[in-house]
Amino acid sequence: AEHVPAHALPVRGRGRPRKSAADRNDQRRRIVESARTTIGAHGPSTSIGDIAAAAGVSKPLIYETFGDKAGLADAIAADLVAELIDDMHDLSTGIDRFTQFMVAEPRLYRFLVQAIRSGDTELTQVPLVTALASHVTAELRTAFPDADDAAVHIAAYGLLGMVFAAGDAWLQHASFPREQLVDTLTSLYVDGAARLAMPSTTRTSATNTTASPDTTATDT
């Protein structure tokens, strides 16, 4: 992440009126929108200077507002999550919307993924991941009210990991339509999530039955 020395941050001039909360929020929104557009055009390596120029603000102001490039990535991710959740009627729709975003804005997607991988924050503490996981957890609890809370929580992160990894692989080797990717991921989710509703003894029995070889076969 890019950093700027504290002495380089903008200082409010004597007698200069402080911006209202509404003005600051509007300015923040414009910077995030400009960042999304600029990164979408030039890719993950876009600098803070490029974003500042596109937004018509100073580079130090961006650092003052977001802290660093990772903070800006978190703000962009928050906007994206709000958009995804607003249009998410169920998890299948969520997978569809997320993969649509990957296809429509691949450079921005790469920027967000790089921000996740390059930071020191644990994956389960990254705002983009935690926000999506929270929504997925709520969906799973609605679908399987009797399932173990801990299992649902872990399953939510597992589903996200599957979608991120499969989407990444598909972007690199897209040899079949996006709709097929969505159908495949949804089927894996439905089959796996259905096990959340099983009692633990039933899950263990099903796993053993699947894993055990056919003991009735004889050598020839």
GUMARKOL-309364 format. One record per residue: residue number from 1; residue in one letter; y, x, z of N, C-alpha, C in turn. Coordinates in steps of 0.001 Angstrom, whole numbers, plus 524288, in hexadecimal, padded with zeros to 5 digits. Example, Ala and Ser with C-alpha at 12.3 -4.5 7.8 and 13.67 -1.06 7.14 Angstrom:
BEGIN
 resi resn  n.yy  n.xx  n.zz ca.yy ca.xx ca.zz  c.yy  c.xx  c.zz
    1    a 7E9C6 83386 81E78 7EE6C 8300C 81E78 7F31C 83390 81E78
    2    s 7F736 83232 81BA8 7FBDC 83566 81BE4 8001E 83264 81EBE
# end
This chain:
BEGIN
 resi resn  n.yy  n.xx  n.zz ca.yy ca.xx ca.zz  c.yy  c.xx  c.zz
    1    a 7FB4E 80340 80000 80000 80000 80000 804DC 8035D 80000
    2    e 808E9 8015F 7FD5D 80DC3 80444 7FD2C 810D2 80349 80232
    3    h 81391 8074C 8041A 816B0 806C9 808D8 81C37 808C4 807D2
    4    v 81FC3 806EF 80ADC 8252B 808A7 80A67 82709 80A1F 80FD7
    5    p 829E5 80E69 81058 82BCB 81007 81586 82F3B 80BDE 817F5
    6    a 82F17 80BA2 81D25 83229 807AA 81FED 837F4 80821 81EAF
    7    h 839E5 80D09 81E0D 83F7D 80DA7 81D1B 8411F 80BAD 817C1
    8    a 83D2B 80ABD 8144E 83E7B 808E8 80F0B 83E9E 802FF 80EAA
    9    l 83D06 80057 812D8 83D1A 7FAA8 812BF 842BF 7F8AB 812AB
   10    p 843A4 7F434 81020 848F9 7F238 80FBD 84B28 7F0BF 81512
   11    v 85005 7F1D4 815DC 852A8 7F097 81AC5 856D1 7EC7E 819A8
   12    r 856B0 7E85C 81CBF 85A80 7E42E 81BF2 85FF4 7E62F 81D4D
   13    g 86387 7E5C5 8199F 868D1 7E7B1 81A6C 86BB7 7E4AE 81EA1
   14    r 86F6D 7E745 82126 87285 7E4C1 82544 87575 7E018 822FB
   15    g 874E1 7DBB4 82584 8779A 7D706 823C3 874BD 7D421 81F78
   16    r 8706B 7D658 81D90 86D89 7D3C2 8195E 86A4A 7CF52 81BB4
   17    p 86AC7 7CA96 819AE 867FB 7C621 81C00 86215 7C6AF 81B5D
   18    r 85F49 7C54A 81F85 85999 7C57A 81F5F 85793 7C0F2 81C16
   19    k 85381 7C1FC 818F6 8514D 7BDDC 815AD 84E99 7B9C5 8190F
   20    s 84EDA 7B4F7 81743 84C2F 7B0CA 81A11 8464E 7B14B 81931
   21    a 8433D 7AEA3 81C79 83D8F 7AEBD 81BE5 83BFC 7AC9B 8168F
   22    a 83EBC 7A89A 814BD 83D8D 7A655 80FA2 83E87 7AA43 80B46
   23    d 842DB 7AD32 80BBB 84418 7B125 807CC 84008 7B581 807CF
   24    r 83E67 7B71D 80C83 83A77 7BB43 80CE1 8353B 7B978 80A9D
   25    n 833C8 7B4A1 80BB5 82EEA 7B28D 80999 82F1A 7B22F 803AD
   26    d 833AF 7B091 801A4 83451 7B031 7FBFE 833F6 7B591 7F979
   27    q 83666 7B96B 7FBF6 83639 7BEC2 7F9F5 830A3 7C0DE 7FA07
   28    r 82DDE 7BFD6 7FE38 8286B 7C185 7FEB2 82519 7BF08 7FA65
   29    r 825F7 7B9FB 7F97C 82304 7B739 7F573 8240C 7B991 7F016
   30    r 828FE 7BAD0 7EEED 82A59 7BD0A 7E9D5 827D7 7C26B 7E919
   31    i 8279E 7C57A 7ED3B 8252E 7CAA8 7ECD6 81F59 7CA1C 7EBC9
   32    v 81CD2 7C68C 7EE95 81731 7C5C0 7EDCE 8161B 7C3DB 7E843
   33    e 81938 7C03B 7E657 81885 7BE49 7E103 8194B 7C2A1 7DD05
   34    s 81D57 7C5E1 7DDD2 81E4B 7CA43 7DA3E 819DA 7CE34 7DA80
   35    a 817C4 7CF14 7DF39 81368 7D2BC 7DFD7 80E9F 7D0C6 7DCDA
   36    r 80D77 7CBCE 7DD50 808F7 7C99C 7DA8D 80996 7CA41 7D4A2
   37    t 80E45 7C926 7D2B6 80F3E 7C996 7CD17 80EEE 7CF3A 7CB42
   38    t 8115D 7D2C6 7CE31 8118D 7D846 7CCAC 80C2A 7DACE 7CCF2
   39    i 8094E 7D9C1 7D11A 80408 7DBE7 7D19F 80078 7D992 7CD6F
   40    g 80134 7D48C 7CC51 7FE20 7D20F 7C835 7FF06 7D483 7C2E2
   41    a 803BC 7D689 7C210 8050D 7D8F1 7BD07 80378 7DEAC 7BCC0
   42    h 803E7 7E174 7C122 8032E 7E72B 7C102 7FE8A 7E933 7C420
   43    g 7FC09 7E5E5 7C72F 7F751 7E787 7C9DF 7F820 7E953 7CF72
   44    p 7F3C6 7EAB5 7D20E 7F3DC 7EC14 7D7A1 7F738 7F0D0 7D903
   45    s 7F829 7F439 7D538 7FB36 7F8F2 7D658 8011A 7F7F7 7D669
   46    t 802C4 7F32E 7D581 80855 7F1D3 7D5A9 80AC8 7F3B5 7DAC2
   47    s 80F3A 7F64D 7DA5E 811B9 7F886 7DF08 81561 7F492 7E19E
   48    i 816BD 7F5BB 7E671 81A92 7F288 7E93D 81FC4 7F29D 7E657
   49    g 82121 7F71D 7E408 825F8 7F789 7E103 82609 7F3D8 7DC62
   50    d 82192 7F365 7D9AA 8212B 7EFCE 7D537 821E8 7EA28 7D700
   51    i 81F7F 7E8E1 7DB68 81FD6 7E38A 7DD75 8256D 7E257 7DF2E
   52    a 827ED 7E624 7E1BD 82D50 7E569 7E37C 830E8 7E474 7DED4
   53    a 83032 7E78B 7DAB3 83372 7E6F8 7D606 832B8 7E18E 7D397
   54    a 82DD8 7DFC9 7D35F 82CC3 7DAAD 7D111 82F0B 7D642 7D45F
   55    a 82F0D 7D6FF 7D98E 83106 7D2F5 7DD11 836EF 7D331 7DDB2
   56    g 83956 7D77C 7DBD4 83EF9 7D80E 7DC5C 840B3 7D93F 7E1DF
   57    v 83D51 7DC13 7E4D0 83EA8 7DD94 7EA29 83DD3 7E373 7EABA
   58    s 83F83 7E587 7EF2C 83EC5 7EB1C 7F00D 8393A 7EC2D 7F1FD
   59    k 8376B 7F0DA 7F0EB 8323F 7F27A 7F2B8 831E1 7F25F 7F8C0
   60    p 835DD 7F467 7FB87 8359E 7F426 80148 83539 7EE9A 8036B
   61    l 8378F 7EAD9 80093 83750 7E573 80269 831AF 7E374 8025E
   62    i 82EA3 7E514 7FE75 8292A 7E36C 7FE3C 82629 7E5A8 802DF
   63    y 8273F 7EAA7 8042D 824A8 7ED04 808B6 8264E 7EA42 80DC0
   64    e 82B41 7E8E1 80E09 82D36 7E630 812AD 82A97 7E0DE 81346
   65    t 8298F 7DE45 80EE8 82764 7D902 80EFD 8217F 7D8F8 80FD0
   66    f 81EAE 7DC9D 80D42 818F8 7DC71 80D4E 81668 7E115 81011
   67    g 81967 7E505 81167 81737 7E993 8140C 81555 7EDBE 81056
   68    d 811C3 7EC6E 80CDD 80FC6 7F017 808F0 80D15 7ECEE 804A2
   69    k 80A79 7EFAE 8010C 80801 7ED07 7FCA4 8038F 7E97E 7FE79
   70    a 800DB 7EB21 8029E 7FCA2 7E7EC 804BF 7FEC7 7E2D1 806F2
   71    g 8035A 7E313 8096A 805CD 7DE5A 80B73 8075E 7DAA4 80719
   72    l 80923 7DCDC 802BC 80A7B 7D9AB 7FE31 80589 7D724 7FBFF
   73    a 8014A 7DA16 7FBDA 7FC47 7D7F7 7F9FC 7FA93 7D364 7FD69
   74    d 7FB5C 7D3D1 8028C 7F9F7 7CF91 8061D 7FD2D 7CAA9 804EF
   75    a 80234 7CB6C 803B2 8059A 7C6F3 80280 803E7 7C44E 7FD6D
   76    i 80279 7C779 7F990 80091 7C550 7F499 7FB7A 7C25B 7F583
   77    a 7F80F 7C4AD 7F8BC 7F30B 7C237 7F9E4 7F3D1 7BCF7 7FCA6
   78    a 7F796 7BCB3 8002B 7F8A6 7B7CB 802F8 7FA37 7B381 7FF26
   79    d 7FD70 7B4E0 7FB51 7FEFD 7B120 7F749 7FA39 7AF48 7F433
   80    l 7F6E9 7B314 7F2BF 7F24B 7B1D2 7EFA9 7EE9E 7AE38 7F2AC
   81    v 7EDA9 7AF6E 7F797 7EA2D 7AC37 7FAC9 7EC41 7A6A1 7FB2C
   82    a 7F15D 7A61A 7FBE9 7F3BE 7A0E4 7FC42 7F2C1 79DD4 7F737
   83    e 7F330 7A076 7F2CA 7F249 79DEC 7EDBE 7EC91 79C58 7ED2B
   84    l 7E901 79FDB 7EE9E 7E36A 79EC8 7EE14 7E1C0 79A40 7F198
   85    i 7E36C 79A6C 7F680 7E1D6 79672 7FA46 7E41A 7911C 7F8EA
   86    d 7E8D8 79116 7F6D9 7EB60 78C2D 7F563 7E83E 78941 7F143
   87    d 7E54E 78C32 7EE0E 7E25F 789D7 7E9BD 7DC7B 789F8 7EABF
   88    m 7DAE6 78B0F 7EFA8 7D561 78BC1 7F0D6 7D32C 786D7 7F36B
   89    h 7D041 783C2 7F05F 7CDFE 77EF3 7F272 7C8BD 77FF4 7F51A
   90    d 7C5F6 783FB 7F354 7C110 7859E 7F5BA 7C041 78B57 7F432
   91    l 7BC02 78DAE 7F60A 7BB43 79342 7F514 7BA22 79472 7EF5B
   92    s 7B7B1 790DB 7EC9B 7B6C3 791A5 7E707 7BBF3 791E5 7E419
   93    t 7BF84 78E5A 7E57D 7C4BC 78E75 7E329 7C791 7937C 7E495
   94    g 7C6D9 79542 7E974 7C94C 79A20 7EB26 7C774 79ECA 7E801
   95    i 7C25A 79F21 7E712 7C034 7A364 7E3EA 7C270 7A31D 7DE68
   96    d 7C2BF 79E68 7DC50 7C4DD 79DA6 7D710 7CA8A 79F71 7D6C9
   97    r 7CDBC 79DE1 7DA9C 7D343 79F52 7DA98 7D3F6 7A534 7DB4F
   98    f 7D0C4 7A78C 7DEAF 7D14C 7AD28 7DFA8 7CFEB 7B043 7DAC8
   99    t 7CBC1 7AEC2 7D816 7CA4F 7B198 7D350 7CE40 7B09A 7CEEB
  100    q 7D0A7 7ABFE 7CEEA 7D4E1 7AB04 7CB27 7D95C 7AEDF 7CC0E
  101    f 7DABC 7AFA8 7D103 7DED6 7B369 7D251 7DD5B 7B8E8 7D089
  102    m 7D874 7BA83 7D163 7D6B8 7BFB9 7CFCA 7D766 7C089 7C9EF
  103    v 7D628 7BC73 7C6F2 7D68E 7BCD1 7C13C 7DC3B 7BC91 7BF6F
  104    a 7DF4C 7B91F 7C1CB 7E4BD 7B85F 7C023 7E83D 7BCED 7C1B6
  105    e 7E734 7BF50 7C654 7EA8B 7C387 7C852 7E737 7C82D 7CA2D
  106    p 7E458 7CAA2 7C694 7E0C5 7CED7 7C829 7E386 7D384 7CAA3
  107    r 7E849 7D4B8 7C8D9 7EB15 7D937 7CB12 7ECD8 7D81B 7D0A4
  108    l 7EE9A 7D35A 7D199 7F024 7D1EC 7D6E5 7EB5A 7D1CB 7DA79
  109    y 7E700 7CFD6 7D875 7E229 7CFC5 7DB75 7E098 7D553 7DCF9
  110    r 7E0EE 7D8F6 7D939 7DF96 7DE70 7DA50 7E340 7E0BC 7DE70
  111    f 7E82F 7DF57 7DE2A 7EBFD 7E139 7E200 7EA6F 7DF7D 7E777
  112    l 7E901 7DA88 7E80B 7E796 7D87E 7ED29 7E28A 7DAF1 7EF2A
  113    v 7DEC4 7DBB6 7EBA6 7D9D5 7DE26 7ED33 7DABD 7E3D1 7EED6
  114    q 7DDF6 7E697 7EBDB 7DF34 7EC07 7ED40 7E1F8 7EC4B 7F288
  115    a 7E562 7E892 7F396 7E82B 7E879 7F89D 7E44E 7E7BA 7FD18
  116    i 7E045 7E47B 7FC35 7DC43 7E39D 8002B 7D934 7E89A 80122
  117    r 7D7C8 7EB4A 7FCE8 7D462 7EFE3 7FD5B 7D73B 7F4AF 7FF60
  118    s 7DC45 7F507 7FE49 7DF20 7F9C9 7FFA6 7E15B 7F9AB 8052A
  119    g 7E197 7F521 80788 7E3E4 7F4B6 80CC1 7E02C 7F66F 8110F
  120    d 7E263 7F735 815B2 7DF47 7F8C0 81A3A 7DD43 7F3FF 81D41
  121    t 7DF01 7EF5C 81BB5 7DD7C 7EA9D 81E7A 7D7D8 7E92E 81D46
  122    e 7D4FE 7E769 8214E 7CFA7 7E58D 8207D 7CFBB 7E10A 81C9E
  123    l 7CBAB 7E0B4 8195B 7CB81 7DCB9 8154F 7CC30 7D749 8178E
  124    t 7C9C4 7D643 81C0C 7CA19 7D10C 81E66 7CF61 7CFEF 820E2
  125    q 7D2F6 7D3CF 820BB 7D83C 7D30F 822CB 7DC59 7D2DC 81E7A
  126    v 7DAB4 7D398 8198F 7DE59 7D36F 8152C 7E02A 7CDC8 81462
  127    p 7E555 7CCCF 8143E 7E749 7C767 813E7 7E4ED 7C425 80F84
  128    l 7E449 7C665 80AD1 7E20A 7C36E 8067F 7DC88 7C1A3 807DA
  129    v 7D971 7C522 80A10 7D403 7C3EB 80B5A 7D3AE 7C009 80FE3
  130    t 7D6B8 7C0F5 81400 7D666 7BD85 81894 7D842 7B7F9 81751
  131    a 7DC48 7B792 8141F 7DE47 7B25C 812BA 7DA40 7AF51 80F8F
  132    l 7D7DD 7B1E2 80BC2 7D3DB 7AF48 8089D 7CF10 7AE09 80BEF
  133    a 7CD7C 7B1BB 80F46 7C8E5 7B0E8 81298 7C9B3 7AC51 8164E
  134    s 7CE72 7ABC1 81847 7CF9F 7A771 81BCE 7CEDC 7A236 8190E
  135    h 7D0A5 7A1ED 81430 7D019 79D0B 8114B 7CA62 79C04 80FE8
  136    v 7C79B 7A018 80E47 7C214 79F81 80CF1 7BEF3 79DDF 811C8
  137    t 7C032 7A02F 8163F 7BD91 79ECF 81B25 7BE4A 798FF 81C58
  138    a 7C309 79718 81BA7 7C420 7918C 81CA0 7C0EF 78E0D 818F5
  139    e 7C08A 78FAC 81404 7BD7F 78CA2 8103D 7B7BE 78C89 811BF
  140    l 7B5AC 79104 81368 7B029 79159 814E7 7AF15 78E0D 819CA
  141    r 7B2B4 78E23 81D88 7B1EB 78B19 82254 7B200 78545 82138
  142    t 7B523 783B1 81D66 7B541 77E2D 81BDA 7B019 77CA4 81946
  143    a 7AE29 78020 815ED 7A94B 77F02 81315 7A483 77F46 8169F
  144    f 7A4AC 782CB 81A85 7A025 78390 81DEF 7A1E5 7836F 823A8
  145    p 7A33B 77ECF 8259A 7A562 77E61 82AF0 7A1B2 7802D 82F3B
  146    d 79C8C 7802D 82E39 798CC 781AE 8323D 7974B 7876F 831F7
  147    a 7997C 78A3B 82E2C 7981B 78FC2 82D89 79A8B 7930E 831D7
  148    d 79813 79777 832FB 79A01 79B1B 836F0 79F48 79D55 83549
  149    d 7A322 79D2B 838CD 7A86D 79EEF 83788 7A886 7A49D 835BF
  150    a 7A5A2 7A7FD 8386B 7A592 7AD85 83704 7A350 7AE49 83194
  151    a 79F33 7AB52 83054 79CC5 7ABC1 82B27 7A087 7A9F8 826E2
  152    v 7A367 7A5C4 827FD 7A73A 7A3C6 82434 7AB86 7A7D1 82342
  153    h 7AD68 7AA31 8277C 7B189 7AE22 82714 7AFCC 7B2B2 823A6
  154    i 7AB22 7B4B4 82498 7A919 7B915 82188 7A81D 7B76A 81BE8
  155    a 7A60D 7B2A8 81B2C 7A4FB 7B0B2 815E5 7A9F4 7B05A 812A8
  156    a 7AE43 7AEE5 81520 7B33F 7AE7D 81255 7B4DB 7B3CD 81024
  157    y 7B475 7B7E2 81351 7B5C4 7BD1F 8116E 7B1D7 7BEF6 80D54
  158    g 7ACE7 7BD6E 80E0B 7A8F6 7BEE0 80A31 7AA0E 7BC77 804E2
  159    l 7ABAC 7B77B 804F3 7ACF6 7B4D5 8000B 7B18C 7B782 7FD57
  160    l 7B591 7B8E7 8005B 7BA12 7BB98 7FE15 7B882 7C0D4 7FBBB
  161    g 7B546 7C3C8 7FEA4 7B381 7C8CF 7FCA5 7B09B 7C835 7F788
  162    m 7AD50 7C430 7F73A 7AA5E 7C328 7F271 7AE03 7C1FB 7EDE0
  163    v 7B1EE 7BEB5 7EED5 7B584 7BD31 7EAA0 7B8C4 7C1DF 7E8D2
  164    f 7BAC3 7C502 7EC86 7BDD5 7C99B 7EB19 7BA7F 7CD77 7E7F8
  165    a 7B5D4 7CEAB 7E9E2 7B283 7D298 7E74E 7B0A1 7D0B4 7E1FD
  166    a 7AED8 7CBC8 7E1C6 7ACF2 7C9AB 7DCCB 7B168 7C931 7D8E0
  167    g 7B5F4 7C78D 7DAC2 7BA7E 7C721 7D743 7BC19 7CC5A 7D51A
  168    d 7BC0E 7D05E 7D86B 7BD56 7D5A8 7D6AF 7B99D 7D776 7D263
  169    a 7B488 7D6AA 7D354 7B098 7D849 7CF83 7B134 7D53B 7CA6D
  170    w 7B25F 7D029 7CAF7 7B2F6 7CCF0 7C644 7B7BE 7CE9A 7C318
  171    l 7BC09 7CFEF 7C5AF 7C0AA 7D1B7 7C2DC 7BF8B 7D699 7BFA9
  172    q 7BC44 7DA02 7C1BB 7BAFF 7DEDE 7BF03 7B70A 7DE0C 7BAA5
  173    h 7B382 7DA54 7BB57 7AF4B 7D98B 7B780 7AEC4 7D3B9 7B64A
  174    a 7B2FD 7D167 7B485 7B307 7CBC1 7B389 7AFE6 7CA6E 7AEA5
  175    s 7AABD 7C9E5 7AF3E 7A760 7C8D5 7AAC4 7A5E3 7C313 7AA67
  176    f 7A808 7BFDD 7ADDE 7A70D 7BA40 7ADAA 7ABF3 7B770 7AFA1
  177    p 7AC78 7B25C 7AE72 7B148 7AF7D 7AFC0 7B258 7AF34 7B5A2
  178    r 7B756 7AEA5 7B6EE 7B8E9 7AE37 7BC6D 7B65B 7A980 7BEF9
  179    e 7B5CD 7A547 7BC14 7B371 7A093 7BE3E 7ADDE 7A199 7C01D
  180    q 7AB14 7A501 7BD60 7A5CB 7A65E 7BEFE 7A5E0 7A97B 7C41C
  181    l 7A9DC 7ACD5 7C4A1 7AA80 7AFC4 7C982 7AB60 7AC03 7CE0C
  182    v 7AEC5 7A827 7CD39 7AFE3 7A44F 7D14D 7AAF3 7A145 7D2B9
  183    d 7A7F4 79F99 7CEC2 7A31D 79CAA 7CFC4 79F37 79FF5 7D2D3
  184    t 79EC6 7A4FB 7D164 79B1B 7A875 7D404 79C9B 7A93A 7D9BB
  185    l 7A198 7AA5C 7DAB5 7A366 7AB3E 7E012 7A2FA 7A63F 7E34F
  186    t 7A421 7A1C4 7E0E9 7A3BD 79CD2 7E3B8 79E15 79BA5 7E52C
  187    s 79A78 79CB5 7E18D 794EC 79BD2 7E2AA 7930F 79F4D 7E71D
  188    l 794B2 7A441 7E700 79339 7A7D2 7EB36 79573 7A5EF 7F069
  189    y 79A3F 7A3FD 7F040 79CB9 7A1F9 7F506 799C9 79D37 7F716
  190    v 7989B 79976 7F396 79601 794AA 7F53D 790A5 795D9 7F78D
  191    d 78D9C 7992F 7F4E2 7885F 79A86 7F6C8 788A7 79D58 7FC06
  192    g 78C58 7A0FA 7FC7E 78CC5 7A3F7 80151 78F04 7A0C7 805C2
  193    a 79314 79DBA 80490 795A8 79AB5 808A7 7921D 79671 80AD0
  194    a 78E90 7947A 8079F 78B07 79066 80971 787B6 7924A 80E00
  195    r 786CA 79758 80E46 783AD 7998A 81281 7868F 7995B 817B9
  196    l 78BBA 798CB 81783 78EB9 79864 81C5F 78D32 7937E 81F6E
  197    a 78B87 78F7F 81C92 78A2F 78A92 81F1B 784A8 78A9C 82164
  198    m 78199 78EA6 82011 77C41 78EF1 8220E 77C29 790F2 827A9
  199    p 7789E 78EFA 82AED 777CC 79167 8300D 775F9 79707 82F41
  200    s 77717 79A6D 83302 775CB 79FF2 83263 77002 7A0C3 8315E
  201    t 76C8D 79DA7 833D7 766EC 79E4D 8330D 76568 79D01 82D79
  202    t 767F1 7990C 82B3F 766D6 79794 825D4 768A3 79BC4 8221B
  203    r 76D55 79E15 82332 76F46 7A24E 81FDE 76B87 7A6ED 81FEA
  204    t 76991 7A845 8248E 765FD 7ACB1 82508 760FB 7AB9E 82214
  205    s 75EFA 7A6CA 82299 75A29 7A556 81FE8 75AD4 7A589 81A04
  206    a 75F55 7A3A1 8181F 7605C 7A3A4 8127B 760C9 7A931 8106F
  207    t 76349 7AC90 81379 763E0 7B203 811DE 75E95 7B4B0 81199
  208    n 75B49 7B3C9 81585 75623 7B634 815A3 752BE 7B44B 8112A
  209    t 7532F 7AF32 80FF1 75026 7AD01 80BAB 751B8 7AF5C 8067F
  210    t 756EE 7B01C 805D3 758DD 7B263 800F1 7575E 7B814 8006C
  211    a 7579D 7BADA 804D1 756CA 7C088 804AE 75119 7C20B 8049C
  212    s 74D8C 7BEAA 8068D 74810 7C01E 80719 7455A 7C021 801D1
  213    p 74224 7C400 800C9 73F26 7C411 7FBE5 73AD0 7C00B 7FC16
  214    d 738A6 7BEC0 7F79C 73463 7BAF3 7F74E 72F78 7BD7D 7F95A
  215    t 72DCD 7BBDF 7FE03 72946 7BE72 80086 7241D 7BC4F 7FE8D
  216    t 72467 7B83F 7FB26 71F89 7B5F7 7F928 71D86 7B8E2 7F46B
  217    a 720DF 7BC4C 7F238 71F46 7BF34 7ED95 71B1A 7C32A 7EF10
  218    t 7175A 7C409 7EBAE 71339 7C7E1 7ECAF 7137B 7CC38 7E8BA
  219    d 7118C 7D0CD 7EA3E 7117F 7D545 7E6AF 70D91 7D457 7E25D
  220    t 70EC9 7D657 7DDD5 70B29 7D5F4 7D97B 7096B 7DB52 7D7EA
# end
